[in-house]
Amino acid sequence: MKIYTKTGDKGTTALLGGKRVPKSDLRIDAYGTIDELNSYLGLLRDQKVNANRAVFLKEIQDRLFTIGADLATVPGKDKVKKPDLHAEDIEALEDEMDLMEAQLPMLNSFILPGGHQSVSFCHIARTVCRRGERIVVELSSIETVSELVIQYLNRLSDYLFVLGRKMAQELDVEEVTWTPRLK
């Protein structure tokens, strides 16, 4: 089977359910950003510091594919077979954050991203997640979007922030806090 179909050569693509939309459609931007986020999660999973979290990070990638399928489905096409997101998926992120936060020092300032390449990758993933969340929220103002999708993305960006802090701790990298310049 060839990977190219030529059906998108005129700037349109098909949603699950058959409807064709411009590739610039907000729904395409939403699931494209989730795809970008998933790629960064793969990069995080490949970092040596995350070897003990690789299984959980893969689970997150699986959930991002679920979210992508949800966002790629024509609203109202309930007969399209796609995986579902569950409240337990959000709870799993919360549980992992609680475990990591219990081992981290209290945070009293904003943190500047960086300090180690692996930590920087995590901050990039976090910001892509926030962008994806903003696009999905915008989409939800004009079309139906599952509340669980928005909640999951919100919680995932929190998880990625805490993960970045935990990775810095495990890599013995000092967190650089932001000190605002007040003239």
N, CA and C of each residue as an Amber inpcrd file, in Angstrom:
protein
   549
   0.8470000  -1.1820000   0.0000000   0.0000000   0.0000000   0.0000000
   0.8900000   1.2420000   0.0000000   0.5990000   2.1810000  -0.8640000
   1.3560000   3.4150000  -0.9310000   0.8970000   4.3690000   0.1590000
   1.8470000   5.1240000   0.6980000   1.5270000   6.0780000   1.7510000
   0.8390000   7.3210000   1.1890000   1.1070000   7.6380000  -0.0510000
   0.5040000   8.8520000  -0.6040000  -0.7720000   8.4920000  -1.3570000
  -1.7780000   9.3670000  -1.1670000  -3.0780000   9.1350000  -1.8110000
  -3.4170000  10.2140000  -2.8390000  -2.7570000  11.3440000  -2.7280000
  -2.9780000  12.5150000  -3.5880000  -4.3250000  13.1850000  -3.3320000
  -5.1000000  12.6890000  -2.3590000  -6.4090000  13.2800000  -2.0930000
  -6.2930000  14.6360000  -1.4080000  -5.1420000  14.9390000  -0.8400000
  -4.9550000  16.2260000  -0.1810000  -4.2220000  17.2490000  -1.0150000
  -4.0060000  16.9500000  -2.2670000  -3.2170000  17.8350000  -3.1290000
  -3.8590000  19.2080000  -3.3520000  -5.1410000  19.3080000  -3.1010000
  -5.8180000  20.5980000  -3.2890000  -6.0900000  21.2940000  -1.9620000
  -5.3830000  20.8410000  -0.9040000  -5.4680000  21.5380000   0.3720000
  -6.6080000  21.1240000   1.2660000  -7.1870000  19.9510000   1.0160000
  -8.2410000  19.4510000   1.8990000  -7.8260000  18.1030000   2.4610000
  -8.4950000  17.7160000   3.5250000  -8.2560000  16.4160000   4.1300000
  -9.5840000  15.8830000   4.6550000  -9.6480000  14.5800000   4.8780000
 -10.8940000  13.9590000   5.3410000 -10.8460000  13.7330000   6.8430000
 -11.9480000  14.0580000   7.4940000 -12.1330000  13.7130000   8.8990000
 -12.6650000  12.2820000   8.9730000 -12.5350000  11.6610000  10.1410000
 -13.1540000  10.3480000  10.3340000 -14.6630000  10.5540000  10.2410000
 -15.2970000   9.8450000   9.3650000 -16.7060000  10.0480000   9.0890000
 -16.9100000  10.5600000   7.6720000 -15.7940000  10.9230000   7.0050000
 -15.8490000  11.2180000   5.5890000 -15.8630000  12.6720000   5.1650000
 -16.2340000  13.5760000   6.0310000 -16.3190000  14.9850000   5.6430000
 -14.9270000  15.5230000   5.2860000 -14.8340000  16.2550000   4.1850000
 -13.5710000  16.8940000   3.7700000 -13.5890000  18.3440000   4.2420000
 -12.4400000  18.7610000   4.7800000 -12.2950000  20.1330000   5.2690000
 -10.9480000  20.6790000   4.8030000 -10.8060000  22.0010000   4.7810000
  -9.5000000  22.5720000   4.4380000  -8.4470000  22.1480000   5.4740000
  -7.2190000  21.9810000   5.0380000  -6.1440000  21.6110000   5.9600000
  -5.8640000  22.7110000   6.9750000  -6.3990000  23.9050000   6.7180000
  -6.2550000  25.0150000   7.6540000  -7.3790000  25.0630000   8.6840000
  -8.3140000  24.1220000   8.6300000  -9.4460000  24.0660000   9.5540000
  -8.9480000  23.9750000  10.9950000  -9.6500000  24.6240000  11.9080000
  -9.2640000  24.6380000  13.3180000  -9.1860000  23.2200000  13.8970000
 -10.0670000  22.3440000  13.4600000 -10.0500000  20.9510000  13.9310000
  -8.7450000  20.2710000  13.5060000  -8.2690000  20.5530000  12.3040000
  -7.0130000  19.9670000  11.8180000  -5.8400000  20.5330000  12.6160000
  -5.8950000  21.8430000  12.8880000  -4.8600000  22.4760000  13.7080000
  -4.8280000  21.8280000  15.0940000  -6.0000000  21.5380000  15.6390000
  -6.0740000  20.9360000  16.9740000  -5.4160000  19.5580000  16.9880000
  -5.8370000  18.6640000  16.0890000  -5.2430000  17.3340000  16.1830000
  -3.8290000  17.2890000  15.6370000  -3.4750000  18.2360000  14.7780000
  -2.0830000  18.3350000  14.3370000  -1.1650000  18.7430000  15.4790000
  -1.6380000  19.6360000  16.3270000  -0.8470000  20.0510000  17.4880000
  -0.7280000  18.9110000  18.4880000  -1.7690000  18.1150000  18.6330000
  -1.7020000  16.9520000  19.5160000  -0.7050000  15.9380000  18.9500000
  -0.6500000  15.8000000  17.6370000   0.3340000  14.9250000  16.9930000
   1.7550000  15.4340000  17.2680000   1.9480000  16.7410000  17.1570000
   3.2480000  17.3390000  17.4730000   3.6210000  17.0520000  18.9280000
   2.6700000  17.2220000  19.8320000   2.8960000  16.9340000  21.2510000
   3.2910000  15.4790000  21.4410000   2.6150000  14.5900000  20.7330000
   2.9140000  13.1610000  20.8480000   4.3570000  12.8750000  20.4300000
   4.8330000  13.5760000  19.4140000   6.2250000  13.4130000  18.9890000
   7.1860000  13.8430000  20.0950000   6.8700000  14.9410000  20.7580000
   7.7170000  15.3780000  21.8790000   7.6550000  14.3910000  23.0470000
   6.4950000  13.7740000  23.2560000   6.4060000  12.7540000  24.3040000
   7.3050000  11.5750000  23.9760000   7.3680000  11.2170000  22.6860000
   8.2820000  10.1580000  22.2680000   9.7210000  10.5350000  22.5530000
  10.0700000  11.7850000  22.3040000  11.4160000  12.2700000  22.6000000
  11.6920000  12.2010000  24.1030000  10.7160000  12.5800000  24.9060000
  10.8780000  12.4770000  26.3650000  11.0410000  11.0290000  26.8060000
  10.2390000  10.1660000  26.2230000  10.3120000   8.7370000  26.5740000
  11.6850000   8.1720000  26.2480000  12.3300000   8.6970000  25.2120000
  13.6430000   8.2140000  24.7970000  14.7940000   8.7290000  25.6620000
  14.5140000   9.6750000  26.5430000  15.5710000  10.2180000  27.3920000
  15.9330000   9.2050000  28.4800000  17.2170000   9.0100000  28.6690000
  17.7060000   8.0260000  29.6510000  17.1200000   8.2690000  31.0470000
  16.9860000   9.5360000  31.4200000  16.4650000   9.8780000  32.7430000
  15.0290000   9.3720000  32.9280000  14.3190000   9.1180000  31.8430000
  12.9240000   8.6700000  31.9230000  12.7540000   7.1720000  31.7140000
  13.8430000   6.4280000  31.8120000  13.7590000   4.9750000  31.5960000
  12.7130000   4.3250000  32.5050000  12.6440000   4.7690000  33.7640000
  11.6760000   4.1640000  34.6900000  10.2560000   4.6900000  34.4850000
  10.0970000   5.6910000  33.6370000   8.7700000   6.2490000  33.3260000
   8.3360000   5.9380000  31.9010000   9.1310000   5.1790000  31.1680000
   8.8600000   4.9400000  29.7430000   7.4850000   4.3180000  29.5170000
   7.0860000   3.3910000  30.3540000   5.7810000   2.7360000  30.1810000
   4.6580000   3.7540000  30.3730000   4.7710000   4.5950000  31.4020000
   3.7300000   5.5950000  31.6440000   3.7060000   6.6310000  30.5210000
   4.8750000   7.0490000  30.0560000   4.9210000   8.0080000  28.9500000
   4.3100000   7.4240000  27.6760000   4.4990000   6.1220000  27.4510000
   3.8550000   5.4720000  26.3050000   2.3350000   5.4800000  26.4780000
   1.8730000   5.2780000  27.7040000   0.4290000   5.3380000  27.9700000
  -0.1140000   6.7220000  27.6130000   0.6480000   7.7590000  27.9640000
   0.2300000   9.1190000  27.6090000   0.1690000   9.2470000  26.0930000
   1.1680000   8.7140000  25.4020000   1.1440000   8.7630000  23.9320000
  -0.0820000   8.0470000  23.3820000  -0.4350000   6.9250000  23.9630000
  -1.6460000   6.2110000  23.5420000  -2.8830000   7.0950000  23.7360000
  -2.9580000   7.7910000  24.8800000  -4.0980000   8.6720000  25.1370000
  -4.1120000   9.8320000  24.1430000  -2.9360000  10.3170000  23.7520000
  -2.8920000  11.4020000  22.7690000  -3.4010000  10.9340000  21.4120000
  -3.1400000   9.6810000  21.0630000  -3.7310000   9.1380000  19.8290000
  -5.2510000   9.0590000  19.9590000  -5.7230000   8.6980000  21.1330000
  -7.1620000   8.6700000  21.4000000  -7.7540000  10.0600000  21.2140000
  -7.0800000  11.0670000  21.7810000  -7.5480000  12.4500000  21.6460000
  -7.5210000  12.8720000  20.1780000  -6.4630000  12.5180000  19.4730000
  -6.3770000  12.8390000  18.0520000  -7.5270000  12.2360000  17.2690000
  -7.8550000  10.9820000  17.5660000  -8.9780000  10.3220000  16.8830000
 -10.2870000  11.0300000  17.2020000 -10.4530000  11.4390000  18.4390000
 -11.6650000  12.1440000  18.8350000 -11.7770000  13.4710000  18.0830000
 -10.6690000  14.2010000  18.0380000 -10.6760000  15.4980000  17.3560000
 -10.8150000  15.3550000  15.8480000 -10.4050000  14.2210000  15.2880000
 -10.4670000  14.0060000  13.8440000 -11.8090000  13.4480000  13.3820000
 -12.7260000  13.2430000  14.3060000 -14.0260000  12.6600000  13.9710000
 -15.0600000  13.7560000  13.7310000 -15.8110000  13.5950000  12.6730000
 -16.8920000  14.5350000  12.3620000 -17.8540000  14.5600000  13.5430000
 -18.1390000  15.7550000  14.0920000 -19.1000000  15.8330000  15.1970000
 -20.4400000  15.2140000  14.8070000 -20.9920000  14.4160000  15.7060000
 -22.2750000  13.7740000  15.4590000 -22.1760000  12.4240000  14.7810000
 -20.9910000  12.0150000  14.3960000 -20.8070000  10.7000000  13.7590000
 -20.4860000   9.6720000  14.8440000 -21.4990000   9.3270000  15.6360000
 -21.3150000   8.4250000  16.7720000 -20.9980000   6.9940000  16.3650000
 -21.2730000   6.6360000  15.1230000 -21.0490000   5.2600000  14.6900000
 -19.5920000   5.0040000  14.2730000 -18.7970000   6.0640000  14.2180000
 -17.3770000   5.8960000  13.8890000 -16.6870000   5.2300000  15.0830000
 -16.0060000   4.1130000  14.8180000 -15.3050000   3.4040000  15.8960000
 -14.0200000   4.1450000  16.2250000 -13.9030000   4.5340000  17.4980000
 -12.6920000   5.1830000  17.9600000 -12.5230000   4.8750000  19.4450000
 -11.2900000   4.9260000  19.9380000 -11.0690000   4.6630000  21.3600000
 -11.6320000   5.8000000  22.1990000 -11.8580000   5.5260000  23.4680000
 -12.4290000   6.5270000  24.3650000 -11.4180000   6.9450000  25.4240000
 -11.5460000   8.1710000  25.8520000 -10.7990000   8.7060000  26.9800000
 -11.6720000   8.5200000  28.2210000 -11.0630000   8.2230000  29.3550000
 -11.8110000   7.9830000  30.5910000 -11.3200000   8.9070000  31.6950000
 -12.1720000   9.1730000  32.6650000 -11.7880000   9.9860000  33.8250000
 -10.5680000   9.3770000  34.5190000 -10.4430000   8.0600000  34.4700000
  -9.3000000   7.3840000  35.1080000  -7.9760000   7.7880000  34.4590000
  -8.0090000   8.1780000  33.1900000  -6.7930000   8.6320000  32.5140000
  -6.2900000   9.9330000  33.1380000  -7.2090000  10.8030000  33.5050000
  -6.8570000  12.0560000  34.1770000  -6.3590000  11.7590000  35.5820000
  -7.0320000  10.8680000  36.2600000  -6.6160000  10.4880000  37.6170000
  -5.2150000   9.8810000  37.6230000  -4.8620000   9.1380000  36.5920000
  -3.5170000   8.5450000  36.5080000  -2.4590000   9.6480000  36.4430000
  -2.7260000  10.7070000  35.6830000  -1.7990000  11.8380000  35.6410000
  -1.6770000  12.4880000  37.0160000  -2.8090000  12.6640000  37.6780000
  -2.8030000  13.2710000  39.0090000  -2.0250000  12.4140000  40.0010000
  -2.2290000  11.1100000  39.9470000  -1.5140000  10.2060000  40.8490000
  -0.0050000  10.2830000  40.6390000   0.4130000  10.2980000  39.3770000
   1.8480000  10.3990000  39.0710000   2.4120000  11.7360000  39.5350000
   1.6580000  12.8010000  39.3550000   2.1170000  14.1150000  39.8320000
   2.2730000  14.1170000  41.3370000   1.3020000  13.5360000  42.0370000
   1.3730000  13.4870000  43.5010000   2.6170000  12.7480000  43.9720000
   2.9380000  11.6310000  43.3120000   4.1370000  10.8690000  43.6810000
   5.4100000  11.6880000  43.4620000   5.4830000  12.3800000  42.3370000
   6.6800000  13.1860000  42.0530000   6.7780000  14.3890000  42.9760000
   5.6580000  15.0760000  43.1890000   5.6770000  16.2820000  44.0210000
   6.0670000  15.9970000  45.4570000   5.7330000  14.7950000  45.9380000
   6.0970000  14.4200000  47.3000000   7.6160000  14.3780000  47.4900000
   8.3520000  14.2560000  46.3960000   9.8110000  14.1560000  46.4570000
  10.5070000  15.4440000  46.0210000   9.7370000  16.4780000  45.7010000
  10.3110000  17.7270000  45.2080000  10.2330000  18.8210000  46.2660000
  11.2050000  19.7410000  46.2540000  11.1120000  20.8730000  47.1820000
   9.9420000  21.7740000  46.8090000   9.4460000  22.5110000  47.8000000
   8.3460000  23.4470000  47.5770000   8.7740000  24.4920000  46.5520000
   7.8640000  24.8760000  45.7160000   8.1470000  25.8490000  44.6680000
   7.5630000  27.2010000  45.0650000   8.4110000  28.2390000  45.0820000
   7.9640000  29.5740000  45.4690000   8.1610000  30.6040000  44.3660000
   8.7190000  30.1940000  43.2360000   9.0050000  31.1120000  42.1370000
   8.7560000  30.4140000  40.8090000   8.6730000  31.2110000  39.7610000
   8.6300000  30.6430000  38.4260000  10.0010000  30.0590000  38.1070000
  10.0140000  29.0310000  37.2690000  11.2550000  28.3770000  36.8720000
  11.5440000  28.7230000  35.4180000  12.7920000  29.0750000  35.1560000
  13.2060000  29.2910000  33.7730000  13.4940000  27.9340000  33.1500000
  12.9040000  27.6350000  31.9860000  13.1760000  26.3520000  31.3350000
  14.6590000  26.2140000  31.0140000  15.1690000  25.0060000  31.1500000
  16.5550000  24.7350000  30.7740000  17.3290000  24.0430000  31.8700000
  18.6280000  24.0800000  31.7270000  19.5200000  23.4590000  32.6940000
  20.0860000  22.1360000  32.2200000  19.3410000  21.4600000  31.3810000
  19.7650000  20.1800000  30.8110000  18.8920000  19.9410000  29.5850000
  19.4650000  19.3760000  28.5510000  18.7170000  19.1690000  27.3080000
  17.4380000  18.3620000  27.5400000  17.5070000  17.3260000  28.3570000
  16.3190000  16.5040000  28.6100000  15.2170000  17.3070000  29.2830000
  15.5900000  18.1600000  30.2200000  14.6180000  19.0080000  30.9180000
  14.0150000  20.0070000  29.9320000  14.8510000  20.5450000  29.0510000
  14.3540000  21.4850000  28.0420000  13.3420000  20.8210000  27.1180000
  13.5950000  19.5650000  26.7370000  12.6240000  18.8350000  25.9210000
  11.2740000  18.7530000  26.6400000  11.3310000  18.5410000  27.9400000
  10.0970000  18.4370000  28.7190000   9.3430000  19.7650000  28.7200000
  10.0610000  20.8690000  28.8630000   9.4050000  22.1790000  28.8380000
   8.8270000  22.4880000  27.4590000   9.4950000  22.0530000  26.4070000
   8.9330000  22.2330000  25.0670000   7.6310000  21.4410000  24.9480000
   7.6370000  20.2050000  25.4250000   6.4110000  19.3940000  25.3970000
   5.2940000  20.0840000  26.1800000   5.6390000  20.6470000  27.3260000
   4.6420000  21.3370000  28.1560000   4.0290000  22.5100000  27.3950000
   4.8550000  23.3020000  26.7210000   4.3190000  24.4710000  26.0200000
   3.5160000  24.0690000  24.7900000   3.9180000  23.0030000  24.1140000
   3.1240000  22.4990000  22.9820000   1.7780000  21.9880000  23.5000000
   1.7950000  21.3460000  24.6590000   0.5430000  20.8710000  25.2710000
  -0.3790000  22.0460000  25.5760000   0.1690000  23.1090000  26.1300000
  -0.6510000  24.3010000  26.4330000  -1.2210000  24.8940000  25.1440000
  -0.4130000  24.9430000  24.0940000  -0.9130000  25.4580000  22.8100000
  -2.0470000  24.5700000  22.3030000  -1.8420000  23.2580000  22.3770000
  -2.8900000  22.3290000  21.9610000  -4.1660000  22.5390000  22.7540000
  -4.0090000  22.7490000  24.0460000  -5.1710000  22.9880000  24.9040000
  -5.9020000  24.2600000  24.4690000  -5.1630000  25.3200000  24.1840000
  -5.7990000  26.5740000  23.7540000  -6.5630000  26.3790000  22.4430000
  -5.9750000  25.6480000  21.5150000  -6.6390000  25.4190000  20.2280000
  -7.9010000  24.5820000  20.4220000  -7.8160000  23.5640000  21.2670000
  -8.9880000  22.7150000  21.5160000 -10.0860000  23.5140000  22.2130000
  -9.7250000  24.3820000  23.1440000 -10.7240000  25.2250000  23.8140000
 -11.3840000  26.1550000  22.7870000 -10.5820000  26.7170000  21.8920000
 -11.1480000  27.5650000  20.8440000 -12.0980000  26.7480000  19.9600000
 -11.6920000  25.5430000  19.5850000 -12.5470000  24.6690000  18.7850000
 -13.8580000  24.3840000  19.5200000 -13.7680000  24.1830000  20.8360000
 -14.9690000  23.8550000  21.6150000 -15.9740000  25.0050000  21.6510000
 -15.5200000  26.2080000  21.3230000 -16.4500000  27.3450000  21.3060000
 -17.3160000  27.3600000  20.0410000 -16.9270000  26.5410000  19.0420000
 -17.7170000  26.5180000  17.7970000 -18.2150000  25.1240000  17.4250000
 -17.6120000  24.0810000  17.9990000 -18.0240000  22.7050000  17.7100000
 -17.9560000  21.8890000  18.9940000 -18.5950000  20.7510000  18.9850000
 -18.5930000  19.8810000  20.1530000 -17.2250000  19.2340000  20.3350000
 -16.6900000  19.3670000  21.5440000 -15.4450000  18.7140000  21.9400000
 -15.6780000  18.1040000  23.3120000 -15.2260000  16.8990000  23.4970000
 -15.3770000  16.2250000  24.7830000 -14.7020000  17.0250000  25.8980000
 -15.4170000  17.2090000  27.0010000 -14.8360000  17.8980000  28.1630000
 -13.6190000  17.1510000  28.6880000 -13.6450000  15.8220000  28.5730000
 -12.5050000  15.0350000  29.0450000 -11.2310000  15.3560000  28.2740000
 -11.3660000  15.6750000  27.0030000 -10.1980000  16.0290000  26.1930000
  -9.5550000  17.2920000  26.7530000 -10.3720000  18.3080000  27.0280000
  -9.8550000  19.5690000  27.5630000  -9.2430000  19.3380000  28.9410000
  -9.9140000  18.5740000  29.7750000  -9.3980000  18.2910000  31.1190000
  -8.0750000  17.5260000  31.0510000  -8.0120000  16.5430000  30.1630000
  -6.7950000  15.7410000  30.0500000  -5.6150000  16.6140000  29.6210000
  -5.8260000  17.4560000  28.6350000  -4.7350000  18.3120000  28.1670000
  -4.2970000  19.2980000  29.2520000  -5.2490000  19.8180000  29.9950000
  -4.9160000  20.7130000  31.0990000  -4.0650000  19.9920000  32.1450000
  -4.4880000  18.7950000  32.4980000  -3.7490000  18.0270000  33.4980000
  -2.4070000  17.5690000  32.9600000  -2.3510000  17.2310000  31.6830000
  -1.0930000  16.7770000  31.0880000  -0.0460000  17.8900000  31.1180000
  -0.4390000  19.1190000  30.8560000   0.5490000  20.2010000  30.9160000
   1.0660000  20.3740000  32.3390000   0.1930000  20.2020000  33.3290000
   0.6450000  20.2280000  34.7320000   1.6190000  19.0890000  34.9950000
   1.2620000  17.9040000  34.5060000   2.1360000  16.7360000  34.6800000
   3.5120000  17.0030000  34.0730000   3.5440000  17.5840000  32.8860000
   4.8160000  17.8390000  32.2180000   5.6500000  18.8690000  32.9710000
   5.0030000  19.8270000  33.6090000   5.7390000  20.7850000  34.4380000
   6.3970000  20.0660000  35.6120000   5.6150000  19.2470000  36.2990000
   6.1550000  18.5070000  37.4530000   7.2210000  17.5230000  36.9850000
   6.9880000  16.8680000  35.8560000   7.9840000  15.9390000  35.3170000
   9.3010000  16.6610000  35.0420000   9.2370000  17.8530000  34.4620000
  10.4500000  18.6240000  34.2050000  11.2200000  18.8900000  35.4890000
  10.4980000  19.2260000  36.5480000  11.1440000  19.4580000  37.8530000
  11.7670000  18.1670000  38.3810000  11.0410000  17.0620000  38.2510000
  11.5480000  15.7770000  38.7440000  12.7680000  15.3350000  37.9450000
  12.7210000  15.5320000  36.6430000  13.8730000  15.1820000  35.8130000
  15.0930000  16.0020000  36.2270000  14.8980000  17.2960000  36.4730000
  16.0040000  18.1560000  36.9110000  16.5890000  17.6330000  38.2230000
  15.7140000  17.2310000  39.1260000  16.1780000  16.6870000  40.4080000
  16.9930000  15.4220000  40.1810000  16.4890000  14.5220000  39.3680000
  17.1800000  13.2560000  39.1230000  18.4880000  13.4500000  38.3620000
  18.5490000  14.4890000  37.5490000  19.7700000  14.7890000  36.7940000
  20.7210000  15.6680000  37.5940000  20.3160000  16.0170000  38.8180000
  21.1060000  16.8770000  39.7010000  21.3820000  18.2260000  39.0370000
  20.3270000  18.7760000  38.4340000  20.4000000  20.0730000  37.7680000
  19.6870000  21.0910000  38.6420000  20.3490000  22.1960000  38.8910000
  19.7370000  23.2490000  39.7010000  18.6260000  23.9220000  38.9040000
  17.4730000  24.0720000  39.5350000  16.3870000  24.8130000  38.9050000
  16.7090000  26.2990000  39.0160000  16.6490000  26.9760000  37.8880000
  16.9230000  28.4130000  37.8880000  15.5790000  29.1310000  38.0090000
  15.4190000  29.8350000  39.0960000  14.1590000  30.5430000  39.2990000
  14.2240000  31.9280000  38.6800000  13.0760000  32.4010000  38.2810000
  12.9610000  33.7180000  37.6750000  12.8830000  34.7680000  38.7690000
  13.7520000  35.7460000  38.6870000  13.7150000  36.8870000  39.5800000
  13.3870000  38.1090000  38.7220000  12.1820000  38.6400000  38.8690000
  11.8100000  39.7720000  38.0260000  12.6830000  40.9980000  38.3130000
  13.0540000  41.6800000  37.2550000  13.8330000  42.9180000  37.4090000
  12.8410000  44.0380000  37.7120000  13.0100000  44.6430000  38.8450000
  12.0930000  45.7050000  39.2670000  12.8370000  47.0320000  39.3680000
  13.4520000  47.4480000  38.3010000  14.2130000  48.7000000  38.1540000
  14.9750000  49.0060000  39.3680000
